[in-house]
Amino acid sequence: MSVGKSGRIVLEVEPELKKRLYSTLALENKTLKEWFILTANDHIRSHQQPSIFEPLKRGPQQ
């Protein structure tokens, strides 16, 4: 797989998948770019280890 330094991502999918994806995104009023960025960021976050420097989240005070 070739990975260049530009910000472009190019991939080839089946025409029917492309059609269904664009239809679904249109119903959600999202562009493919918006959807991809949201999905990619979620995927990256789900695979990152938590930082030891992040503040602890506390529940309601008792």
CNS distance restraints for C-alpha pairs under 8 A (distance, minus, plus):
assign (resid  13 and name CA) (resid  17 and name CA) 6.73 0.50 0.50
assign (resid  13 and name CA) (resid  18 and name CA) 6.57 0.50 0.50
assign (resid  14 and name CA) (resid  18 and name CA) 6.40 0.50 0.50
assign (resid  15 and name CA) (resid  19 and name CA) 6.17 0.50 0.50
assign (resid  16 and name CA) (resid  20 and name CA) 6.18 0.50 0.50
assign (resid  17 and name CA) (resid  21 and name CA) 6.01 0.50 0.50
assign (resid  18 and name CA) (resid  22 and name CA) 6.16 0.50 0.50
assign (resid  19 and name CA) (resid  23 and name CA) 6.16 0.50 0.50
assign (resid  20 and name CA) (resid  24 and name CA) 6.15 0.50 0.50
assign (resid  21 and name CA) (resid  25 and name CA) 6.13 0.50 0.50
assign (resid  22 and name CA) (resid  26 and name CA) 6.03 0.50 0.50
assign (resid  22 and name CA) (resid  32 and name CA) 7.22 0.50 0.50
assign (resid  23 and name CA) (resid  27 and name CA) 6.47 0.50 0.50
assign (resid  24 and name CA) (resid  28 and name CA) 6.52 0.50 0.50
assign (resid  25 and name CA) (resid  29 and name CA) 6.00 0.50 0.50
assign (resid  25 and name CA) (resid  30 and name CA) 5.14 0.50 0.50
assign (resid  25 and name CA) (resid  31 and name CA) 6.39 0.50 0.50
assign (resid  25 and name CA) (resid  32 and name CA) 7.02 0.50 0.50
assign (resid  25 and name CA) (resid  35 and name CA) 7.73 0.50 0.50
assign (resid  26 and name CA) (resid  30 and name CA) 6.03 0.50 0.50
assign (resid  26 and name CA) (resid  31 and name CA) 7.36 0.50 0.50
assign (resid  30 and name CA) (resid  34 and name CA) 6.17 0.50 0.50
assign (resid  30 and name CA) (resid  35 and name CA) 6.45 0.50 0.50
assign (resid  31 and name CA) (resid  35 and name CA) 6.24 0.50 0.50
assign (resid  32 and name CA) (resid  36 and name CA) 5.97 0.50 0.50
assign (resid  33 and name CA) (resid  37 and name CA) 6.14 0.50 0.50
assign (resid  34 and name CA) (resid  38 and name CA) 6.23 0.50 0.50
assign (resid  35 and name CA) (resid  39 and name CA) 6.00 0.50 0.50
assign (resid  36 and name CA) (resid  40 and name CA) 5.79 0.50 0.50
assign (resid  37 and name CA) (resid  41 and name CA) 6.01 0.50 0.50
assign (resid  38 and name CA) (resid  42 and name CA) 6.19 0.50 0.50
assign (resid  39 and name CA) (resid  43 and name CA) 6.13 0.50 0.50
assign (resid  40 and name CA) (resid  44 and name CA) 6.14 0.50 0.50
assign (resid  41 and name CA) (resid  45 and name CA) 6.07 0.50 0.50
assign (resid  42 and name CA) (resid  46 and name CA) 6.13 0.50 0.50
assign (resid  43 and name CA) (resid  47 and name CA) 6.60 0.50 0.50
assign (resid  44 and name CA) (resid  48 and name CA) 6.43 0.50 0.50
assign (resid  50 and name CA) (resid  54 and name CA) 7.79 0.50 0.50
